Amino acid sequence: MISNISTFTWITIAILSVIIAIILKVLKTRSKKDTFLILGLADSGKTSLFIKLIDGKQVQTHTSMKENEGYINLEENGEPLTKVPIHFVDVPGHEKLRFKFSDFTPITRGIIFLVDSSTCVKNVRSIAEYLYDIFSNKDVIKNNIPALIACNKSDMITALPPERIQTMLENEINQLRNTRTSALDHQDSSSGTDYVEFLGYENERFKFEHLENEIHFERCSVNKNEIMEIKSWVAEVYGGL
């Protein structure tokens, strides 16, 4: 009887040890900040970029309703840019789904935000609102997550240069900041609404350089396979070889 109890005890201990090891591995994986988010409005080229990074192909895409994610070997002309595959998550740009980016910010290493530089004038308000939500996210602030604002479709005749897009977005975020903080001042403190982070410096017009996060603007064209700047930025942020 003693022998049977002893055997049962050791089997139980062995099973529990395996379960604990699995749980610790999962927790370690979830806490590892090795993910790059691909964000932006619908039709900005996010999914096309994701597919291009996977196999270099240009395909016709449709508005995504769920995330695309996977580990991708980052290469240029057959040469690896990082030691290990990079975890990319392409978050849907639909207005009702884009908030899901916050599910991944605890494990995010960097953010690639695509802007359609040929239509950004008419969409500047929506772009600014999305960027405001990103840069006021508690994990983005806490971890100083860097961001690349990739001005896509730069080959289009109506495309604006990154410098012009940056100025437009700074002006729009400045107005948006005033609106949001003013609304917060008039809210009932007992309403339970989450705190809205004030971006930039008080009493100064908003500039991306005022953020703690490193923000870069680059032109690109996913359609023309002009994405080397994106790859290089990811490799630099991740650590390269």
C-alpha positions in Angstrom: 0.0 0.0 0.0 2.8 2.4 0.9 4.6 1.6 -2.4 1.4 2.3 -4.3 0.8 5.6 -2.6 4.4 6.6 -3.2 4.2 5.7 -6.9 0.9 7.7 -7.3 2.5 10.7 -5.5 5.5 10.7 -7.8 3.3 10.5 -10.9 1.2 13.4 -9.6 4.3 15.5 -8.9 5.6 14.7 -12.4 2.3 15.7 -14.1 2.1 18.9 -12.0 5.7 19.8 -13.0 4.9 19.4 -16.6 1.8 21.6 -16.3 3.7 24.3 -14.4 6.5 24.3 -17.0 4.0 24.7 -19.8 2.2 27.6 -18.0 5.6 29.3 -17.3 6.5 28.9 -21.0 3.2 30.5 -22.1 3.6 33.4 -19.7 7.1 34.0 -20.8 6.1 34.0 -24.5 3.2 36.4 -23.8 5.5 38.8 -21.9 8.2 38.8 -24.6 8.0 42.0 -26.5 8.8 40.7 -30.0 5.8 41.8 -32.0 5.5 44.4 -34.7 2.0 45.8 -35.3 0.9 46.9 -38.7 -1.8 49.5 -38.2 -3.6 52.1 -40.3 -7.0 52.9 -41.8 -8.7 50.5 -44.1 -7.3 50.5 -47.7 -4.0 52.0 -46.5 -2.1 48.9 -47.6 -1.6 47.0 -44.4 -2.5 43.5 -45.6 -0.7 44.0 -48.8 2.5 44.9 -46.8 1.9 41.8 -44.6 1.7 39.5 -47.6 4.6 41.2 -49.3 6.8 40.6 -46.3 5.8 36.9 -46.2 6.5 36.0 -49.8 7.2 39.1 -51.8 3.9 38.7 -53.8 1.5 41.5 -54.7 -2.1 40.3 -54.4 -5.5 41.9 -54.5 -6.8 42.3 -50.9 -10.1 43.2 -49.3 -10.9 44.9 -46.0 -9.8 42.6 -43.3 -12.2 41.7 -40.5 -9.7 39.7 -38.4 -6.0 40.0 -37.6 -3.4 38.4 -39.9 -0.4 37.3 -37.9 2.7 35.1 -38.3 6.4 34.9 -38.0 8.2 36.2 -41.0 11.9 35.9 -42.0 12.9 39.4 -42.8 15.2 39.4 -45.9 16.5 41.6 -48.6 17.9 40.1 -51.8 18.0 36.7 -50.1 20.1 38.0 -47.2 18.6 37.8 -43.7 18.2 41.1 -41.8 17.5 39.5 -38.4 18.7 36.4 -36.6 15.2 35.1 -36.0 11.8 35.4 -37.7 9.8 38.5 -36.6 6.2 38.3 -35.3 4.0 40.6 -37.3 0.3 41.3 -36.6 -1.8 43.1 -39.2 -4.8 44.6 -37.3 -8.0 45.4 -39.3 -8.4 49.1 -40.1 -12.2 49.1 -40.0 -13.4 51.7 -37.6 -15.2 49.2 -35.3 -12.2 46.8 -35.2 -9.1 48.9 -35.1 -9.2 49.3 -31.3 -8.1 45.6 -31.1 -4.5 46.9 -31.5 -4.5 47.3 -27.7 -4.8 43.6 -27.2 -1.2 43.3 -28.5 0.5 46.3 -27.1 1.8 44.5 -24.0 4.0 42.4 -26.3 4.7 45.0 -29.0 8.3 45.9 -29.9 7.4 48.5 -32.6 4.5 49.9 -34.6 4.3 50.4 -38.4 1.4 52.8 -39.2 0.5 53.0 -42.8 -0.9 56.2 -44.3 -2.3 56.4 -47.8 -0.3 59.4 -48.9 -2.6 59.9 -52.0 -5.8 60.4 -49.9 -4.5 61.6 -46.6 -6.0 65.1 -47.0 -9.5 63.9 -46.9 -8.8 61.3 -44.2 -6.5 63.4 -42.0 -9.0 63.6 -39.1 -9.5 59.8 -38.9 -5.8 59.2 -39.2 -5.1 61.7 -36.4 -7.7 60.1 -34.1 -6.2 56.7 -34.6 -2.7 57.9 -33.9 -4.0 59.8 -30.8 -5.5 56.5 -29.5 -2.2 54.7 -30.2 0.2 57.2 -28.6 -2.1 57.6 -25.5 -2.2 53.8 -25.0 -0.8 53.0 -21.5 1.5 50.2 -22.8 2.8 52.4 -25.7 3.6 55.1 -23.2 5.1 52.9 -20.5 7.4 51.0 -22.9 8.2 53.9 -25.1 7.2 51.8 -28.1 8.7 53.4 -31.3 6.6 53.9 -34.4 7.3 54.2 -38.1 4.7 56.2 -40.0 5.0 54.8 -43.5 3.6 57.0 -46.2 2.4 54.4 -48.7 1.4 54.8 -52.3 4.2 57.4 -52.8 4.2 56.5 -56.5 0.7 58.0 -57.0 0.5 61.4 -58.7 -1.6 62.8 -55.8 0.7 61.5 -53.1 2.0 64.1 -50.6 5.6 63.9 -49.3 6.2 62.7 -45.7 7.1 66.2 -44.5 3.8 67.6 -45.6 1.9 64.7 -44.1 3.7 65.1 -40.8 2.8 68.8 -40.6 -0.8 68.0 -41.4 -1.1 65.4 -38.8 0.6 67.5 -36.1 -1.9 70.3 -36.8 -4.8 67.9 -36.6 -3.6 66.2 -33.5 -3.1 69.6 -31.9 -6.8 70.5 -32.5 -7.9 67.0 -31.4 -5.9 67.3 -28.2 -7.6 70.6 -27.4 -11.0 69.0 -28.0 -10.4 65.8 -26.0 -8.9 67.6 -23.0 -11.7 70.2 -23.0 -14.3 67.4 -23.0 -12.4 65.6 -20.2 -12.4 68.8 -18.1 -16.2 69.0 -18.3 -16.8 65.3 -17.5 -18.1 64.1 -14.2 -15.1 62.6 -12.4 -17.3 59.8 -11.1 -18.3 58.7 -14.6 -15.6 56.0 -14.6 -14.3 57.1 -18.0 -10.7 56.2 -18.7 -8.1 58.9 -18.4 -7.1 60.5 -21.7 -3.4 61.1 -21.9 -2.3 64.6 -22.9 0.1 64.3 -25.8 3.1 66.6 -26.1 3.8 69.7 -24.0 1.2 71.9 -22.4 1.0 75.5 -23.8 2.9 74.3 -27.0 1.6 73.2 -30.3 1.8 69.5 -30.8 4.9 68.0 -32.4 5.7 64.4 -32.8 9.2 65.1 -31.5 7.6 66.0 -28.1 6.6 62.4 -27.6 8.8 60.1 -25.5 8.4 57.5 -28.3 10.7 57.7 -31.3 8.6 58.5 -34.3 9.9 58.3 -37.9 8.3 59.2 -41.2 9.3 57.4 -44.4 7.8 57.2 -47.9 7.1 53.8 -49.4 5.1 52.0 -52.1 4.0 48.5 -51.3 2.7 48.1 -54.8 6.1 49.0 -56.3 7.9 46.8 -53.7 9.6 49.9 -52.3 9.6 48.8 -48.7 13.3 48.6 -47.8 12.9 51.5 -45.4 10.3 49.5 -43.5 12.4 46.4 -43.3 15.5 48.3 -42.2 13.6 50.1 -39.5 12.2 46.8 -38.1 15.6 45.2 -38.2 17.1 48.2 -36.4 14.4 48.3 -33.7 14.6 44.5 -33.2 18.3 44.5 -33.0 19.4 43.2 -36.4 22.0 40.5 -36.7 
